[in-house]
Amino acid sequence: MSPTLIASLPGASLAFFTALVAVGWFVPRVRRFALRIHAVQEGGGSHGKGVRMHVGAVPNIGGIAILGGFLLAVLVGSLVAPALIDPYRVQLLAIGLGAALMALVGFIDDMWEVPPAMRLASQFVAAGILVVNGVSIGFVTNYFGPSTYLFVPELVSVLGTLLWVVGFTNAFNFIDGLDGLSSGIAAISSMSLLAVALQFPERGAAVLLLAALAGSALGFLRHNFSPAKIIMGDSGAYLLGYVLAAVSVLGALKVTAAVAVVAPILVLALPVVNITQVTVRRLRRGSSPAEASNDHIHDLLRARSGSKRGTVILLWIATLALGLVGMMLSNTPPVLTLLTLLVTVVMIGGVSLLRLAEVRRERQGVLP
């Protein structure tokens, strides 16, 4: 770990805990607001050709709480460690603006349903905000030749970045199908990418963003683990997917160190594999890939196992395993790898157990 990033750990730690606490504080208030404006999703109701898997009428605009906690954490972290993000202030603002746009579009879609073409157009606008502000795939590591880098032509860079950001934003939205699944995957992926980013002195902005995102996802999981009190909806899924996609290429910004592209691809592989197999299945049967159906990886596993909670935990383990491989391929020090795994498991387990304890007290009549 570089001395520069060791100095950044206080700011990143503060961003993590600020997000964790802030999202936890925002969620009950957003939940009450959602109930007041009837922003709820009926469990068991039809969704395209599928059926929603949660139980009861659950508020579905939790992404607003995630956005508030995430932006607050980034602001606090940048104030504590301004030197860390000085070279990337424009890029940070671009990611924050794009994230807010994605959350807004998702909120409107959760409330009134935005046509697929308009959703896609807004996603390309958000991805374009990144590209015009320098967040793009400029070069990749050359694993097979004498040169350290393979520089990407500008047109390929722009198109590749747009397709990656838009594609992964939708891929992450597709994986949001069971209580706690997407918030847990976001937390695990963020922690794994954070360990990778800590190795490079020029990744300070990525460290800050990933710490804030991990804290936000964990803060939301505290209320989202099965049975969920609130779900993130498109506002949260678009936000998390967009930020993860953006941060995965942020390290390529005008630096001299190589970008280990394989690591983020592996860490973020589960949503990508899911959307790929869903698209193939739907095209084979002559359906639109955008039309909802219960044919996701989590649906197939749930149908076999009969357990929603067991399916979520299994996919969390798969994401953690992919994160482990990604960290190993990026030469993350063994101590940092093991520490990341330990902290991730403890934090995920801790917030999940808090939710289960709360459910138990509710059933015993201790809580209103």
N, C-alpha and C positions, 0 to 999 in steps of 0.2 A: 504494500500500500504506500502511495507516495506521501511525502511530508505535507504537500499542499492539501491533500484530501484528509489527512489526519487532522489538520487544522480545521477542516470543514465539518468534522463530525458533530461538534456542538450545534451548529446551525441546522444540520440535517436531523439530528436527534430532536431538536426543538420543533422542527417542522413536522416530524412524525407524530410526536405527542400532542402538538397543537391540533393536527388534523384528527387524531384519534378522539380527543376530548370534544373538539368542536362539532364533529359529525354526530357524536353521541348526544350532544346537547341539542343540535338542530333537529334530529330525527323526530322526537316526540312533538315538537312544535309544527314541523312539516306534516306530520301525521294528523294532528288536530285540524290543521288548515285543509288538508286533503278531504277529511271527512266533512268539513263544513261546506266545501264546494262540490262534494260528491265526486271527487277524483279517485274512484275505486275501481277495482277489477274483480269481477265475479268469478270465483273459483268454480271449476266444473263446467263453465260456459263454453260455447263453441268459439273457436278461433281459427278462421279459415276452414280448412278441412280437419283441423285438430280440436283438441279439448284442453283447456287450461288446467294445470295440475294442482294448483294450490286450493286451499279450502276456505270457503266463506268470501265475504266482500273485504278485500284488502286494499288499503291505500296504495296507489301505484305511481306516485311522483317523488319517490325517495331520492332520485337523482339531484333534486334541488338541494337537499341536505348535503349530499356528497360534494356538489359544486361549491357550496358555501364554505365547507370545511377545507377543501382542497385549496381554494384561492387564498383563504385566510392563512393557511399554513405556509404557502409559498411566499406570501408577503412577509410574514414573521421571520421565516428563514432567511430571506434576502436582506432584511434589515439587520439581522444578527451577523451575517457573514457576507457583507456587500462585495468584498474583493473576490469572493468565490464566483459570483455571477456577473461581474462587470463586463467581461467580453461578450456576454450572451443576453444582455438585457432586452434587446430587440427580439431575439428568438423566444425568450421567456414570455414576453408580452404577446407575441404571435400565438404561442401555444395556449396561453390563458384566454385570448380572444376566441380562438378556434374552439376551445373546450366549452366556453360559455355559449357560443353559437350552436354547438352540437346539443348541449343540454336544453337550450331553448327550443330547437326543432323537435327534440325528443319529447319535451313537455307538451308542445302543441299536438304532437302525434298521439301522446297518451290521452289527451283530453278530447280531441276531435278527429283523429286519424288523417294524416297527411298522405296524399297520393304517393305511390312509390317513386314516380319520376321526380317529384318535388323533393322528396327526402334525398334521393341520389344527387340531385343538383346542389342541394345545400351542403352535402358532404364534400363534393368536389370544390365548392367555394371555401369551406373550412380547410381542406387540404391545400388549396391554392394560397391561402394566407400563409401557410408554412413555407411553401416554395418561394414566394416572392420575398420572404424575409430570411432566406438562407438556410432553412431547415430542409435539407434534401440529401439524397444519397450521392455523395460526390465521388467516392472511391470505395473499393472493397479490398479485403486482404487477398493476396495472391498466394494460395497454398501450393501451387504446382509449378511455379516458375522461379527464375532467379530474382526477379523484381519483387520488392516488398508489396507494392500496390498495383491494383488495376484501376486506372482512372476511368470514370464513366463519362461518355459524351454528354453534353448539356441536355440535348433533347431526351436521351435515354434516362438521364437523371430526373428530369421533370416528370416524365411519364411514369417512371418506376416509382417515384415518391407518391404521386397522386394515386396510382393504383394500389400501392401498399397501404396507404393511410385509409382510403375509402374501403378497400377490401377488408382490412382487419377491423375497422369500425363495425362493419356489417357482420363479420365473423363473430365478433364478441357479442353482438346483439343476439345472434343465433344461439349462443351457448347459454343465454339467460332464460332457463326454462324450469328450474327447480329452486326451491327456497335455499338461499345461501350459496348456490353453485357459483354464480358469476362473481359475487363479492369475494368469495374465497379464492377463486382462480386469480382475480386481480391482485389480491394481497400476496399470494405466493409468487406470481410472476414479477411483481414489483420488487419483492425482496431478493429474488434471484438476480434480476437485472441490476439491482443496487450493488450486490456483491461484485458483479462484473465491472460496473462503472467505477467502483472504488479503487481499481488498479491503475487508473489512468489520470494523470494530473489535469488534463484538459476537460474532464467530465464533471466538473463541479456543478454545473447547472443541471445535468442529468441526475446527479446524486440528490440534489434538493427536490427535484420534481418527483423522483421515485420514492423518496422518503415520505413526502406529502401524500402521494397516491396510496402507498401502503397503509399509512395511518388512516386515511379516509375510508379505504375498503374495509379495514378491520373495525373501524368505528361503526360502519354501516352493518357489517356482519353481526355485530352485537344484537341488532334488532331484526336481522334478516334470516338468521338460521331457523330451520324448521322447528315449529310452525312460525312462519314469518309474521311480524306485526306490520310490516311495510315491505313493499317490493320497490326496486329501483326504477322499473319501467324503462322505456326507451331513453328517457332523459339521462338516466344513470349509465345504461349500457353504452350508449353512443359516447358519452363523456369518457368513461374508463377506456373503451376501445381506442378512441381517438388519441388520448394522452399516451397510452402504452405504445401505439404505433409511432407517434411523433418522437417520443423519447428514445425509441429504439434506433432512430437515425440521427438523433441530436449529436451524438459523438462524432459524426462525420463532418462537423462544421469547421472548415478552414483550419484544420489541425494537421500536424505532421505524423501523428501516430496512426497506425493502421486500424481499421474498424473490423472487429471480429464479428462479421455478419452472421456467422453460423450460430453464435450463442443466442442472440435475441430470437432468431427463427425457431430454434429448438425450444426455448423457454415459452414462446407464444404459440407453439405448434398445435395444441389441442383445439382451440377455436378454429384454426385454419383447416385442420383435418375434418372437423365437424361440418363446416360450411361446404367443403369440397364434396363429402359423401352425400350430404343433403341435396346439393345441386344436381349431382349425378342421378340420384334416386328419382328426383322429381322430373328431370328431363326425360328419363327412361320411360316414365309412365305418362308422359305428355302433359305434365302440370307445369305451371309457372314456378321458377325457383323462389319467387317472392311470396307465394301463397303458403300460409302457415299450415303445418301438419305435424303430427307426432312421429317424426322420423329422424330426430336428432340422435346423437350418440347417447345422450342421457335418457331419452325415451326408450331406446332399444335396451339399454342396461336395466332401466327400471322395470320394463316389462318382463325381463328374465328373472331379476332378483326379487321383484315384488316389494322393494323397499326404496322409498324416495331418499331417505336420509342416508342409507347405505350406499346408494348410487352417488350421491354428492361426495361422500367421504372417499369413495373409490376414485372418483375423477380428481379430487384434490390430491390424492396420493400420486396419480399419474402425472399431474402437473408438477408436483414436487420432484418426481423422478426425472422429468424432462429438464427442470431447472437444474438439477444436480449434474446431468450430462452437459448442459450448456455451460455451467460454471467450470467443469473439468476441462472442456475443450478450449475455454478461454484462459486456461492456466491460472485460475483463481487459486491462491494459496490454500492448502488443505485446512489450516486452522480457520480461515475465513469461511471456507465452504461449510465446515462442520458447524461453526457458530451460526451461520445463516440458516442452516437446516434446523438447528435447535431452537433458535429464536422464532422462526416461522411456525414450527409445530407447537411451541408453547403458546404463542400469541393466538393462533387459530383455535387451538384447543381451549384456551382460557376464555375467549369471548363466546365461543360456542357453549361452553359449560355454564357461563353466566346466563345465557338465554334459556337454557334448559332448566336452570334453577328458578328463573323467573316464571317459566311456564308451570313448573311444579307448584310454586306458591300461588299462582293465579287459580289453579285447579283446586287448591286447598282453601281458597277464599281469603287468603291473606292479603292479596293485592286486588285493587278495584278492577 
